[in-house]
Amino acid sequence: MAKILIVGGGYTGFYTAFKLQKHLRAGEAEVTLVDPLPYMTYHPFLPEVAAGLIEARHVIVPLRRHLKKTHVVQGRVASVDHAKKTATIEPSAGKSYTAKYDHIVVAAGSVSRTFPIPGVADEAIGMKSIEEAIAVRDRIIDNFAKAANLPKGKERDRLLTVTVIGGGFAGIETFAELRSLATAMLRQYPELTIDDTKFHMVEAMSRVMPEVSLKTSLWVLKNLATRGAVVHLDTQLKSAKGGLVELSNGMKFESDLIVWTAGVMANPVVNSMGLPVEERGRIRSSATLQVTNVDGTVVAGAWAAGDNSAVPDLTGNGVGGMCVPNAQHAVRQAKRLAQNLVAVLRGENPVDYIHKNLGAVAGLGVGHGVFQSGKIAVTGFPAWLMHRGYHGLAMPMWERKFRVAGGWIMQFLVGRDTTTLSLREHPQSYFQTYASRPGK
């Protein structure tokens, strides 16, 4: 049997393996997927997880449960020798080993793109993983509880100040959802008012959400302003050292929560693959999702799609002629890649990937949203319903769709869950406090 190795279990890796299970005949190929995590995360729901609107476990898809015909390895691919078609795999437990393959699919995705700004690496947190979303939620809830016991002053102001860096889709959704969470929590804390909470977004460009029209973008800014949130345009973060935020416009303030959402970059692990990469660190791919050399020739047996690859956008709408790194492309590229890989195994010709962007939809907190498709724009409550409808259906696997929808129904009936579980980071502390020790 042909051996297929998939590096990464995110959108692209998961859907590639899932579709290969459906298209491959019995005994036609053996599929192995390697990822450090045992689940795939549905990233569009992370802001709602951070806002306490969706249960965290409901937005992750367990790999082993849904990839029953795939050999799932929890670990990482340390290196690849494509000339010999071998990969060194380091499992989460046990010794590393060498695995042979006939086809490799690089689907390692992306990571947060940061800059060497003082304090960012130590003080900020991203919004790329379910763990980060949970931590952000717990931090805000804990800070409200702490601030309610403090008199007005510098320490309380710091606890109630939230800063989000980056005004793209991820940044705006995170910023708006956290603002919504803070407003909702004020009902539980009569000691605090909306004026006590400070929300700052920092965006280097002259506008937010470049994926939508300028008119829609301006509506978003107006909506956020009416909700007590401040957006700093044409502004850069100069320092976050010690939690002291210093902006290029001269403004300074202390913030206990700094969320970084200013872009993504290809997972650096692709540099250990020995495959051709372009200037932005993404693997060179053809429209058929096969890896290519600089001269455009295909690297036999190598495939790449999703955020870690530079795939030509044949619709002509891509940035720099390439598909933008988003979920729409990642999922659809994975499905096409699986079909093309099976076609090659059977001696058939692969087909080009072509997908015209369907538009953009964003949730900005309960009852607020925006939708843009071409010149058509919808804002407010209808767009919020469209956001939930689209992503509710786009969530992989029906059992996950039901869990998310069920959570929304419960949230509508009994309100959002604002219970913090931050003590989970030190689960033994309670036991150890009272545990008997030798000699005592």
C-alpha positions as CSV (number, residue, x, y, z in Angstrom):
1,M,0.0,0.0,0.0
2,A,1.0,3.6,-0.6
3,K,2.0,5.4,2.6
4,I,0.7,8.9,3.1
5,L,2.1,11.1,5.9
6,I,0.1,14.2,7.0
7,V,2.0,16.8,9.1
8,G,-0.5,18.7,11.2
9,G,-4.0,18.1,12.4
10,G,-5.6,21.5,12.0
11,Y,-8.2,22.4,9.3
12,T,-6.1,21.2,6.4
13,G,-4.6,18.1,8.0
14,F,-7.9,17.0,9.6
15,Y,-10.0,17.5,6.4
16,T,-7.4,15.9,4.2
17,A,-7.4,12.8,6.3
18,F,-11.2,12.8,6.7
19,K,-11.7,13.0,2.9
20,L,-9.0,10.4,2.2
21,Q,-10.9,8.0,4.4
22,K,-13.9,8.5,2.1
23,H,-12.2,8.4,-1.2
24,L,-9.6,5.7,-0.8
25,R,-10.5,2.1,-1.5
26,A,-9.8,-0.6,1.0
27,G,-6.0,-1.5,1.0
28,E,-5.2,1.4,-1.4
29,A,-3.2,3.5,1.0
30,E,-2.2,3.8,4.6
31,V,-2.7,7.3,6.2
32,T,-0.7,8.6,9.2
33,L,-1.4,12.0,10.7
34,V,1.1,13.5,13.2
35,D,0.2,16.5,15.5
36,P,1.2,17.5,19.0
37,L,-2.4,18.0,19.9
38,P,-5.1,15.2,19.9
39,Y,-7.7,17.6,18.5
40,M,-8.4,20.1,15.8
41,T,-9.6,23.6,16.9
42,Y,-12.3,25.6,15.1
43,H,-10.7,29.0,15.4
44,P,-13.6,31.3,14.4
45,F,-15.3,30.3,17.7
46,L,-12.3,31.2,20.0
47,P,-13.6,34.8,20.6
48,E,-16.9,33.4,21.8
49,V,-15.1,30.9,24.0
50,A,-13.1,33.8,25.5
51,A,-16.5,35.6,26.1
52,G,-18.0,32.6,27.9
53,L,-20.6,32.0,25.2
54,I,-19.4,28.6,24.1
55,E,-18.1,25.7,26.1
56,A,-14.4,25.3,25.2
57,R,-14.5,21.6,24.5
58,H,-17.3,22.0,22.1
59,V,-15.1,23.9,19.5
60,I,-12.4,21.2,19.3
61,V,-12.7,18.1,17.2
62,P,-11.0,14.9,18.7
63,L,-8.9,13.4,15.9
64,R,-9.1,9.8,17.0
65,R,-12.8,9.8,17.3
66,H,-13.4,11.0,13.7
67,L,-10.4,9.7,11.9
68,K,-11.0,6.0,12.6
69,K,-9.2,4.8,9.5
70,T,-6.2,7.1,10.0
71,H,-3.2,6.2,12.2
72,V,-3.0,9.3,14.5
73,V,0.3,9.9,16.3
74,Q,0.4,12.6,19.0
75,G,3.8,14.1,18.6
76,R,5.7,16.1,16.0
77,V,7.7,15.6,12.8
78,A,11.2,16.7,13.7
79,S,12.7,16.5,10.2
80,V,12.0,15.3,6.7
81,D,14.4,13.9,4.1
82,H,12.2,14.0,1.0
83,A,14.9,12.6,-1.2
84,K,14.7,9.4,0.7
85,K,11.1,10.0,1.6
86,T,11.6,9.5,5.3
87,A,10.5,11.5,8.3
88,T,11.8,11.6,11.9
89,I,8.8,11.5,14.3
90,E,9.1,12.4,17.9
91,P,6.0,11.1,19.8
92,S,4.8,12.8,23.0
93,A,6.1,9.7,24.9
94,G,8.7,7.2,23.8
95,K,11.7,7.3,21.5
96,S,11.8,9.1,18.2
97,Y,11.7,6.9,15.1
98,T,12.0,7.1,11.3
99,A,8.9,6.6,9.2
100,K,8.9,6.0,5.4
101,Y,6.3,7.5,3.1
102,D,5.3,7.8,-0.5
103,H,3.4,11.0,-0.2
104,I,3.8,13.8,2.4
105,V,1.1,16.4,3.1
106,V,2.4,19.5,4.9
107,A,-0.5,21.0,6.8
108,A,1.3,22.5,9.8
109,G,-0.8,25.7,9.6
110,S,0.3,29.0,11.1
111,V,1.4,30.6,14.4
112,S,1.0,34.2,15.7
113,R,3.3,36.6,13.9
114,T,5.0,38.9,16.4
115,F,7.7,41.6,16.4
116,P,10.5,42.3,18.8
117,I,8.6,44.8,20.8
118,P,9.7,45.1,24.4
119,G,7.5,43.2,26.8
120,V,5.2,41.5,24.2
121,A,6.8,38.1,24.6
122,D,6.4,38.2,28.4
123,E,3.2,40.1,28.9
124,A,0.9,39.4,25.9
125,I,-1.2,36.3,25.0
126,G,-2.4,35.2,21.6
127,M,-5.8,34.0,20.3
128,K,-4.7,31.0,18.2
129,S,-5.5,28.2,20.6
130,I,-8.3,27.0,22.8
131,E,-6.0,27.2,25.8
132,E,-5.3,30.9,25.1
133,A,-9.1,31.6,24.8
134,I,-9.8,29.9,28.1
135,A,-7.0,31.8,29.8
136,V,-8.2,35.1,28.5
137,R,-11.8,34.4,29.7
138,D,-10.5,33.4,33.2
139,R,-8.3,36.4,33.4
140,I,-11.1,38.9,32.8
141,I,-13.5,37.1,35.2
142,D,-10.8,36.9,37.9
143,N,-9.8,40.6,37.4
144,F,-13.4,41.7,37.9
145,A,-13.6,39.8,41.2
146,K,-10.3,41.4,42.4
147,A,-11.2,44.9,41.2
148,A,-14.6,44.8,43.0
149,N,-12.7,44.5,46.4
150,L,-10.4,47.4,45.6
151,P,-10.9,51.2,46.0
152,K,-10.6,53.3,42.9
153,G,-7.0,53.8,41.9
154,K,-4.1,52.6,39.8
155,E,-4.3,48.9,40.7
156,R,-8.0,48.6,40.0
157,D,-7.6,50.5,36.7
158,R,-4.9,48.1,35.6
159,L,-7.1,45.1,36.4
160,L,-10.0,46.5,34.4
161,T,-8.0,47.6,31.3
162,V,-7.9,45.3,28.3
163,T,-5.7,45.9,25.3
164,V,-6.0,44.1,21.9
165,I,-3.2,44.5,19.3
166,G,-4.3,44.1,15.7
167,G,-7.6,45.2,14.0
168,G,-8.1,42.4,11.5
169,F,-11.0,40.0,11.7
170,A,-9.6,38.0,14.7
171,G,-8.7,41.2,16.6
172,I,-12.0,42.9,16.1
173,E,-14.0,39.8,17.0
174,T,-11.9,39.2,20.1
175,F,-12.1,42.9,21.1
176,A,-15.8,43.1,20.7
177,E,-16.6,39.8,22.4
178,L,-14.5,40.7,25.4
179,R,-16.2,44.1,25.6
180,S,-19.6,42.3,25.5
181,L,-18.4,40.0,28.3
182,A,-17.3,42.9,30.5
183,T,-20.5,44.7,30.0
184,A,-22.6,41.6,30.9
185,M,-20.5,41.0,34.0
186,L,-21.2,44.5,35.4
187,R,-24.6,43.3,36.5
188,Q,-22.9,40.9,38.9
189,Y,-20.6,43.6,40.3
190,P,-22.6,46.7,41.6
191,E,-19.3,48.1,42.9
192,L,-18.1,48.7,39.3
193,T,-19.5,50.8,36.4
194,I,-18.9,50.7,32.7
195,D,-16.7,53.8,33.1
196,D,-14.3,51.8,35.3
197,T,-13.6,49.4,32.4
198,K,-11.2,50.5,29.7
199,F,-10.9,48.7,26.4
200,H,-8.2,49.7,23.9
201,M,-7.5,48.4,20.4
202,V,-4.3,49.3,18.6
203,E,-4.1,49.1,14.8
204,A,-1.2,50.3,12.7
205,M,-3.3,50.8,9.6
206,S,-5.8,53.7,9.0
207,R,-8.8,51.3,9.2
208,V,-9.9,48.0,10.7
209,M,-11.1,44.8,9.0
210,P,-9.6,45.3,5.5
211,E,-11.7,42.3,4.4
212,V,-14.9,44.5,4.4
213,S,-15.8,47.8,2.7
214,L,-14.7,51.1,4.2
215,K,-18.4,51.9,5.0
216,T,-18.8,48.6,6.9
217,S,-15.5,49.2,8.7
218,L,-16.6,52.7,9.8
219,W,-19.9,51.1,11.1
220,V,-17.8,48.7,13.2
221,L,-15.8,51.6,14.7
222,K,-19.0,53.6,15.5
223,N,-20.6,50.5,17.1
224,L,-17.6,49.9,19.3
225,A,-17.4,53.5,20.3
226,T,-21.1,53.5,21.5
227,R,-20.1,50.5,23.7
228,G,-17.3,52.3,25.4
229,A,-14.4,50.8,23.4
230,V,-11.5,52.9,22.0
231,V,-9.8,52.1,18.8
232,H,-6.4,53.7,18.1
233,L,-5.8,53.8,14.3
234,D,-2.5,54.7,12.6
235,T,-0.9,53.7,15.9
236,Q,1.8,51.2,16.8
237,L,2.7,49.5,20.0
238,K,6.1,50.6,21.2
239,S,6.4,48.7,24.4
240,A,4.4,46.5,26.8
241,K,7.1,46.0,29.3
242,G,5.8,45.2,32.8
243,G,2.2,45.6,31.5
244,L,2.8,49.3,30.8
245,V,1.4,49.9,27.3
246,E,3.2,52.7,25.3
247,L,1.8,53.7,22.0
248,S,3.3,55.6,19.1
249,N,0.7,58.4,19.6
250,G,2.3,59.1,23.0
251,M,-0.4,57.5,25.1
252,K,0.6,55.4,28.1
253,F,-1.5,53.2,30.4
254,E,-1.2,50.0,32.4
255,S,-3.1,46.9,31.2
256,D,-3.4,43.5,33.0
257,L,-4.5,41.8,29.8
258,I,-2.8,42.3,26.5
259,V,-4.1,40.1,23.6
260,W,-2.0,39.9,20.4
261,T,-3.9,39.3,17.2
262,A,-1.7,41.2,14.7
263,G,-1.4,38.6,12.0
264,V,-0.1,35.1,11.5
265,M,2.9,33.4,9.7
266,A,3.6,30.0,8.5
267,N,4.5,27.5,11.2
268,P,8.3,27.6,11.3
269,V,8.4,23.8,11.4
270,V,8.1,23.8,7.6
271,N,11.7,25.0,7.5
272,S,12.8,21.5,8.6
273,M,11.0,19.8,5.8
274,G,13.7,20.5,3.2
275,L,11.0,21.6,0.7
276,P,11.0,24.8,-1.3
277,V,9.7,27.9,0.5
278,E,9.1,31.4,-0.7
279,E,10.2,34.7,0.8
280,R,7.4,34.7,3.5
281,G,8.4,31.2,4.7
282,R,5.5,29.4,3.1
283,I,6.0,26.2,1.1
284,R,5.7,26.8,-2.7
285,S,2.6,25.1,-4.0
286,S,0.9,24.9,-7.4
287,A,-2.8,25.3,-8.0
288,T,-3.1,21.5,-7.8
289,L,-1.7,21.8,-4.2
290,Q,1.5,19.9,-5.2
291,V,4.8,21.3,-3.9
292,T,6.8,23.0,-6.6
293,N,10.4,24.1,-7.1
294,V,11.3,27.8,-7.9
295,D,11.1,27.0,-11.6
296,G,7.5,25.7,-11.2
297,T,8.4,22.0,-11.6
298,V,6.4,19.6,-9.3
299,V,8.2,17.9,-6.4
300,A,6.9,14.4,-6.7
301,G,5.1,13.0,-3.7
302,A,5.0,16.3,-1.8
303,W,1.8,18.3,-1.1
304,A,1.0,21.4,0.9
305,A,-2.1,23.5,1.6
306,G,-3.5,25.9,4.2
307,D,-1.8,28.7,6.0
308,N,1.7,27.2,5.7
309,S,1.6,27.2,1.9
310,A,1.6,29.7,-0.9
311,V,-1.2,28.6,-3.2
312,P,-2.0,30.6,-6.3
313,D,-5.5,32.2,-6.3
314,L,-6.7,31.6,-9.8
315,T,-9.7,33.9,-9.2
316,G,-7.3,36.9,-9.3
317,N,-8.6,38.2,-5.9
318,G,-5.8,37.0,-3.7
319,V,-3.2,39.2,-2.0
320,G,0.0,39.1,-4.2
321,G,-1.8,36.5,-6.4
322,M,-1.9,34.0,-3.5
323,C,-4.8,32.6,-1.4
324,V,-5.1,34.5,1.8
325,P,-4.7,32.4,5.0
326,N,-8.2,31.8,6.2
327,A,-10.5,28.9,7.1
328,Q,-12.5,29.2,3.8
329,H,-9.4,28.3,1.8
330,A,-7.9,25.8,4.3
331,V,-11.0,23.6,4.4
332,R,-11.6,23.7,0.6
333,Q,-8.0,23.2,-0.3
334,A,-7.8,20.1,2.0
335,K,-10.8,18.6,0.2
336,R,-9.3,19.3,-3.2
337,L,-5.9,18.0,-2.1
338,A,-7.4,14.7,-0.9
339,Q,-9.2,14.2,-4.3
340,N,-6.0,15.1,-6.2
341,L,-3.8,12.8,-4.1
342,V,-6.2,9.9,-4.8
343,A,-6.2,10.8,-8.5
344,V,-2.4,10.7,-8.7
345,L,-2.4,7.3,-6.9
346,R,-4.7,6.0,-9.6
347,G,-2.7,7.5,-12.4
348,E,-5.1,10.3,-13.1
349,N,-4.5,14.0,-13.5
350,P,-5.0,16.4,-10.5
351,V,-7.4,19.3,-10.8
352,D,-6.6,23.0,-10.0
353,Y,-8.0,24.5,-6.8
354,I,-10.3,27.5,-7.6
355,H,-12.4,29.1,-5.0
356,K,-14.0,32.6,-5.1
357,N,-14.3,34.1,-1.6
358,L,-17.9,33.8,-0.4
359,G,-17.6,37.0,1.7
360,A,-16.9,37.7,5.3
361,V,-19.0,37.5,8.5
362,A,-18.0,38.5,12.0
363,G,-19.7,38.4,15.4
364,L,-19.1,41.4,17.6
365,G,-20.8,40.3,20.8
366,V,-24.4,39.3,21.4
367,G,-26.7,41.0,19.0
368,H,-23.9,42.7,17.0
369,G,-22.3,41.6,13.8
370,V,-21.3,42.4,10.2
371,F,-21.5,40.6,6.9
372,Q,-19.9,41.6,3.6
373,S,-20.2,39.8,0.2
374,G,-19.2,42.0,-2.7
375,K,-21.1,45.2,-2.4
376,I,-23.7,43.6,-0.2
377,A,-23.3,44.5,3.5
378,V,-25.4,43.7,6.5
379,T,-24.8,45.0,10.0
380,G,-26.3,44.7,13.5
381,F,-28.6,41.9,14.7
382,P,-29.3,40.3,11.3
383,A,-25.6,40.0,10.6
384,W,-25.0,38.5,14.1
385,L,-27.6,35.8,13.3
386,M,-25.9,35.2,9.9
387,H,-22.6,34.8,11.7
388,R,-24.0,32.1,14.1
389,G,-25.8,30.4,11.3
390,Y,-22.8,30.2,9.0
391,H,-20.3,29.1,11.6
392,G,-22.7,26.8,13.3
393,L,-23.0,24.9,10.0
394,A,-19.3,25.2,9.2
395,M,-18.3,23.6,12.5
396,P,-16.9,20.2,11.6
397,M,-18.9,17.0,12.6
398,W,-22.6,16.9,13.4
399,E,-22.0,15.9,17.0
400,R,-19.9,19.1,17.4
401,K,-22.6,21.3,15.7
402,F,-25.2,19.9,18.1
403,R,-23.0,20.7,21.1
404,V,-22.4,24.3,20.0
405,A,-26.0,24.9,19.1
406,G,-27.1,23.4,22.4
407,G,-24.8,25.7,24.2
408,W,-26.2,28.7,22.4
409,I,-29.7,27.7,23.4
410,M,-28.7,27.3,27.0
411,Q,-27.0,30.6,26.9
412,F,-30.1,32.2,25.6
413,L,-32.3,30.6,28.3
414,V,-30.0,31.0,31.4
415,G,-27.3,33.5,30.3
416,R,-23.6,33.2,29.6
417,D,-21.3,31.2,31.9
418,T,-19.0,33.5,33.8
419,T,-17.5,30.9,36.1
420,T,-13.7,31.0,36.2
421,L,-11.6,27.8,36.3
422,S,-8.2,29.5,36.6
423,L,-7.3,27.2,39.6
424,R,-7.1,24.4,37.1
425,E,-3.5,25.6,36.4
426,H,-2.5,24.4,39.9
427,P,-4.9,21.4,40.4
428,Q,-2.9,19.9,43.3
429,S,-2.7,23.0,45.4
430,Y,-5.8,22.3,47.4
431,F,-4.8,18.7,48.1
432,Q,-1.3,19.6,49.0
433,T,-2.4,22.3,51.4
434,Y,-4.0,19.7,53.7
435,A,-2.0,16.6,52.9
436,S,-0.2,14.8,55.7
437,R,3.6,14.7,55.3
438,P,6.2,12.4,56.9
439,G,7.5,13.7,60.3
440,K,4.5,16.0,60.9
